Amino acid sequence: MPTLKELAKRPERLTPGHRLCAGCGAPIAVRLILAAADKPVVAANATGCLEVSTTIFPYTAWNIPWIHSAFENAAATIAGVESMYRARRRRGEIEEEIYFVAFGGDGGTYDIGLQALSGALERGHRFLYVCYNNEAYMNTGIQRSSATPLGAWTTTSPVGRVLPGKTQWRKNLTEIVAAHGIPYVAQSVASNWRDLVTKAEKAFHTDGPSFINVLASCNRGWRHEPSETLKIMQLAVDCCIWPLYEVENGVYRLTYKPKEKKPVEEWLRTQGRFRHLLAPGNRHLVEAFQRYVDEEWERLLKKCGEA
């Protein structure tokens, strides 16, 4: 694990001057992950906030070879590039070691890109897939995805007399990826630089597919002040809504355990998308949210040998 001073001396692979929103969690996550790479990196990027806002023609914020893929096939794209690289290394045409990474939002990973991701994992390509999870299709207008939590307001899960926000809990994509039996899977957050960099470094050094699911707040969709981004992401961890753990060769390990497990209501209160849940008539949804988080947390503790 490099020290903070060592990381600061590494080249910026995602440069300033992009047009992502102030307070966006995605560029924080991307900069930390790319800083963890000690060798050259090639990236593929699914259509989404990160891609659109970092490559407004004729400018780019990427200081590495970078490929824009469609919404659904970033994993397939990077798998093809990695296959070409391995073939050329066997022929002696390339000598240096290169890392390969794909970035996709939750819409392009949990939903639209799941088939391409699953196929690339099953085939065993050596690459890292990063989901920057802002819990909705933020780039196209804040529509719900299968990563959106229970009760959240989005433009396709509106709040009113008929619906109290999204009526389903989110898909557990990290566990779905772990079920593929790949060497390294992790869940992290953009607010904990040490946890994220350590996991990214492990992922880049993994001989085979690796995956990191990173919670990355969108203040436009979550409805909070840009200055609150890091605080709100860390609160999701301390409420055990977004646990930090890794699965290395099938072995689960908790990488952060809150000293005091906070109630989910503390996190819900920080965001306008959950404001309606705090009304007296929706108290049962907050209780359901808490029960689900508690059950998932206990299940994870058992898997990690912490219970």
C-alpha positions in Angstrom: 0.0 0.0 0.0 1.6 3.3 -1.1 1.7 6.2 1.4 -0.3 9.3 0.9 2.9 11.2 0.0 3.8 8.5 -2.6 0.3 8.7 -4.1 0.5 12.5 -4.3 3.6 12.2 -6.5 2.0 9.8 -9.0 0.8 11.4 -12.3 -2.8 12.6 -12.5 -4.5 10.2 -14.8 -7.9 12.0 -14.6 -7.0 15.7 -14.9 -8.8 18.8 -13.6 -11.0 20.8 -15.9 -13.6 18.1 -16.6 -17.3 19.1 -16.3 -18.6 16.7 -13.7 -20.7 18.4 -11.0 -19.1 20.0 -8.0 -19.5 17.4 -5.2 -19.7 14.4 -7.6 -18.3 11.2 -6.0 -17.3 9.6 -9.3 -14.1 11.6 -10.0 -12.9 11.2 -6.4 -13.2 7.4 -6.9 -11.6 7.3 -10.3 -8.6 9.4 -9.3 -7.9 7.2 -6.3 -8.3 4.0 -8.2 -6.0 5.2 -11.0 -3.5 6.5 -8.5 -3.2 2.9 -7.1 -1.9 1.6 -10.4 1.9 1.4 -10.5 2.1 0.5 -14.2 0.5 2.0 -17.4 -3.3 1.7 -17.6 -5.8 1.4 -20.4 -9.4 2.3 -19.6 -12.8 1.6 -21.2 -15.7 3.8 -20.1 -19.4 3.0 -20.5 -21.7 5.8 -21.6 -22.8 7.8 -18.5 -22.0 10.9 -16.4 -18.3 10.1 -16.2 -17.9 9.6 -19.9 -20.0 12.5 -21.0 -18.5 15.1 -18.6 -14.8 14.2 -19.1 -14.8 14.1 -22.9 -16.7 17.1 -24.3 -15.2 17.4 -27.8 -12.5 18.5 -28.5 -11.3 18.1 -24.9 -10.6 15.1 -22.7 -9.7 14.9 -19.0 -8.1 11.4 -19.5 -4.3 11.3 -19.3 -4.3 7.6 -20.3 -5.4 5.6 -23.4 -9.2 5.6 -23.1 -12.0 4.1 -25.0 -15.6 5.2 -25.0 -17.9 2.2 -25.2 -21.7 2.0 -25.5 -23.8 1.9 -22.4 -24.0 -1.9 -22.3 -20.6 -3.2 -23.4 -17.6 -1.6 -21.5 -16.7 -5.0 -20.1 -16.7 -6.7 -23.5 -14.6 -3.8 -25.0 -11.9 -4.0 -22.4 -11.9 -7.8 -22.6 -11.2 -7.5 -26.3 -8.4 -5.1 -25.8 -6.9 -7.4 -23.1 -7.1 -10.4 -25.4 -5.2 -8.5 -28.1 -2.6 -7.4 -25.6 -2.0 -11.0 -24.4 -1.7 -12.2 -28.0 0.8 -9.6 -28.8 2.8 -10.3 -25.7 3.0 -14.0 -26.7 4.4 -12.9 -30.0 7.0 -10.7 -28.3 5.5 -7.5 -29.8 4.8 -5.9 -26.4 7.0 -6.3 -23.4 5.7 -3.9 -20.7 3.0 -4.9 -18.3 -0.2 -3.0 -18.7 -3.3 -2.9 -16.5 -6.8 -2.8 -18.0 -9.8 -1.2 -16.3 -13.4 -0.5 -17.2 -15.6 2.1 -15.5 -19.4 2.0 -15.6 -22.2 3.6 -13.5 -24.8 1.5 -11.8 -27.2 1.8 -14.8 -24.5 0.5 -17.1 -23.4 -2.2 -14.7 -26.3 -3.4 -12.5 -28.7 -3.3 -15.4 -27.7 -2.7 -19.0 -24.1 -4.0 -18.9 -24.6 -7.0 -16.6 -24.6 -9.5 -19.5 -21.2 -8.2 -20.9 -19.7 -8.1 -17.4 -20.8 -11.6 -16.5 -19.4 -13.0 -19.8 -16.0 -11.3 -19.4 -15.8 -12.5 -15.8 -16.6 -16.1 -16.8 -14.0 -16.1 -19.6 -11.3 -15.0 -17.1 -9.9 -11.9 -18.7 -7.4 -10.0 -16.6 -9.0 -6.7 -16.0 -10.6 -4.6 -13.2 -14.2 -3.6 -13.5 -15.2 -0.6 -11.4 -18.9 0.3 -10.8 -19.2 3.9 -9.6 -22.5 3.5 -8.0 -24.6 6.7 -7.6 -27.8 4.6 -7.2 -29.8 5.8 -10.3 -29.5 6.7 -14.0 -28.2 10.2 -13.1 -26.9 11.2 -16.6 -30.3 10.7 -18.3 -32.5 12.4 -15.7 -32.4 10.6 -12.3 -34.4 7.5 -13.3 -34.4 4.5 -10.9 -32.0 1.6 -11.5 -31.8 -1.7 -9.7 -29.1 -0.1 -7.5 -31.6 2.5 -6.2 -32.5 1.9 -2.5 -36.0 1.2 -1.1 -38.2 4.4 -0.9 -35.9 6.7 -2.9 -37.5 9.3 -5.0 -36.5 9.3 -8.7 -38.3 10.5 -11.8 -39.5 7.0 -12.5 -40.3 6.1 -8.9 -42.1 9.3 -7.9 -43.6 10.2 -4.6 -47.3 10.8 -4.4 -50.6 9.2 -3.5 -49.8 6.1 -5.6 -46.1 5.5 -4.8 -43.9 6.2 -1.8 -40.8 6.2 -4.0 -39.1 3.0 -5.2 -40.9 0.0 -3.8 -38.0 -2.6 -4.2 -34.7 -2.9 -2.4 -31.6 -2.7 -4.4 -29.9 -5.6 -6.2 -26.9 -7.0 -4.4 -24.5 -6.8 -7.3 -21.3 -7.4 -5.3 -22.6 -10.8 -4.2 -23.7 -11.6 -7.8 -20.2 -10.9 -9.0 -18.7 -12.9 -6.1 -20.8 -15.9 -7.2 -18.8 -16.0 -10.4 -15.9 -17.3 -8.4 -13.4 -14.7 -9.6 -10.2 -14.0 -7.7 -11.0 -10.6 -6.2 -14.3 -8.7 -5.5 -14.6 -5.7 -3.2 -17.0 -3.1 -2.0 -15.7 0.4 -1.1 -16.6 4.1 -0.9 -15.1 7.2 -2.3 -14.9 8.8 1.1 -12.4 6.3 2.5 -9.2 6.8 0.4 -7.1 4.2 2.2 -9.7 1.5 1.8 -10.3 2.2 -1.9 -6.7 2.6 -2.8 -5.7 -0.6 -1.0 -8.5 -2.6 -2.8 -7.6 -1.0 -6.2 -4.0 -2.0 -5.8 -5.0 -5.6 -4.9 -7.3 -5.6 -7.9 -4.7 -4.4 -10.4 -2.2 -7.1 -9.1 -4.8 -9.9 -9.4 -4.1 -12.5 -12.0 -7.6 -12.7 -13.4 -10.8 -10.6 -13.3 -11.4 -8.3 -10.4 -14.4 -6.1 -9.5 -14.9 -3.1 -7.1 -18.3 -1.7 -6.4 -17.8 1.9 -5.2 -20.5 4.1 -3.6 -20.2 7.5 -5.3 -22.8 10.1 -4.3 -24.6 12.3 -6.9 -25.7 15.4 -5.1 -28.1 16.3 -7.9 -29.9 13.0 -7.6 -29.5 12.4 -3.9 -30.6 16.0 -3.2 -27.9 17.2 -0.9 -25.4 20.1 -0.8 -22.1 19.4 -2.8 -20.1 20.1 0.4 -21.8 17.2 2.1 -20.6 14.5 -0.3 -17.9 12.8 1.7 -19.8 13.0 5.0 -22.9 11.4 3.5 -21.0 8.6 1.8 -19.2 7.8 5.0 -22.5 7.9 6.9 -23.8 5.1 4.6 -20.9 3.0 5.8 -21.4 3.8 9.5 -25.1 3.0 9.2 -24.0 -0.4 7.6 -26.1 0.5 4.5 -22.9 0.2 2.4 -20.5 -2.2 4.2 -16.8 -2.2 3.2 -15.6 -5.8 2.6 -13.7 -7.9 0.1 -13.8 -11.5 -1.2 -10.4 -12.7 -2.0 -10.3 -16.2 -3.6 -13.6 -17.0 -2.0 -12.7 -15.8 1.5 -14.8 -12.9 2.9 -13.1 -10.2 5.0 -14.6 -7.1 6.5 -12.3 -4.1 6.0 -14.2 -1.6 8.1 -16.4 -2.1 11.2 -18.1 0.9 12.7 -17.4 1.5 16.3 -21.0 2.4 16.7 -23.6 1.2 14.2 -25.8 4.2 13.5 -29.5 4.0 12.6 -30.4 4.2 8.9 -32.6 7.2 9.7 -29.5 9.4 10.2 -28.5 8.7 6.6 -32.0 9.1 5.2 -32.3 12.6 6.8 -29.3 13.9 4.9 -30.9 13.6 1.4 -34.0 15.1 -0.2 -34.7 12.0 -2.1 -35.8 10.3 1.2 -37.6 13.4 2.7 -41.0 11.8 2.3 -40.0 8.7 4.3 -39.7 10.9 7.5 -43.4 11.8 7.3 -45.6 10.1 10.0 -47.5 8.0 7.4 -44.3 6.4 6.0 -42.7 5.3 9.3 -43.2 1.7 8.3 -40.9 2.1 5.3 -38.1 3.4 7.5 -38.5 0.4 9.8 -38.5 -1.9 6.8 -35.3 -0.2 5.6 -33.7 -0.7 9.0 -34.7 -4.4 9.2 -33.3 -5.2 5.8 -30.0 -3.4 6.6 -29.7 -5.3 9.9 -30.4 -8.7 8.3 -27.9 -8.0 5.5 -25.3 -6.8 8.0 -25.7 -9.9 10.2 -25.4 -12.2 7.1 -22.2 -10.4 6.1 -20.7 -10.7 9.5 -21.2 -14.4 9.5 -19.6 -14.7 6.1 -16.6 -12.7 7.3 -16.3 -14.8 10.5 -17.2 -11.7 12.6 -20.5 -12.9 14.1 
